[in-house]
Amino acid sequence: MSNVIRVKPTHDGTYTVYRGESVLVSGLTRLQAERYQASIAAQAKVLEDA
């Protein structure tokens, strides 16, 4: 399974954040989804650097 984190729009105009095939969170605005994606990526970087 890929650990790529991505944001995808849904049919109802909200956005969903995925890690690989798993849904992390859904029902967000685009800005919320992009901020969530960025925070997950930053956490992963900190863990890699530790």
C-alpha positions as CSV (number, residue, x, y, z in Angstrom):
1,M,0.0,0.0,0.0
2,S,1.3,3.4,-0.9
3,N,1.6,6.1,1.8
4,V,1.0,8.9,-0.6
5,I,-1.4,11.5,1.0
6,R,-3.7,13.1,-1.4
7,V,-6.9,15.3,-1.5
8,K,-9.8,14.5,-3.8
9,P,-13.0,16.3,-4.4
10,T,-16.3,14.5,-3.8
11,H,-19.7,14.6,-5.6
12,D,-21.2,16.9,-2.9
13,G,-18.5,19.6,-3.2
14,T,-16.5,18.6,-0.1
15,Y,-13.0,17.1,-0.1
16,T,-11.6,13.9,1.3
17,V,-8.0,13.2,2.4
18,Y,-6.6,9.8,1.6
19,R,-3.4,7.9,2.6
20,G,-3.0,5.3,0.0
21,E,-6.5,3.7,-0.3
22,S,-7.6,4.6,3.2
23,V,-9.8,7.6,4.0
24,L,-8.3,9.8,6.7
25,V,-11.0,12.4,6.9
26,S,-13.9,13.6,4.7
27,G,-16.4,16.4,4.4
28,L,-13.8,19.2,4.5
29,T,-13.6,22.4,2.6
30,R,-10.7,22.5,0.1
31,L,-8.6,24.7,2.5
32,Q,-9.2,22.4,5.4
33,A,-8.3,19.4,3.4
34,E,-5.1,21.0,2.1
35,R,-4.1,22.1,5.6
36,Y,-4.8,18.6,7.0
37,Q,-2.7,17.1,4.2
38,A,0.2,19.5,5.0
39,S,0.0,18.7,8.7
40,I,0.2,15.0,8.0
41,A,3.2,15.4,5.7
42,A,5.0,17.6,8.3
43,Q,4.4,15.0,11.0
44,A,5.8,12.3,8.7
45,K,8.9,14.4,8.0
46,V,9.5,14.9,11.7
47,L,9.2,11.1,12.3
48,E,11.6,10.4,9.4
49,D,14.2,12.9,10.8
50,A,14.0,11.4,14.3
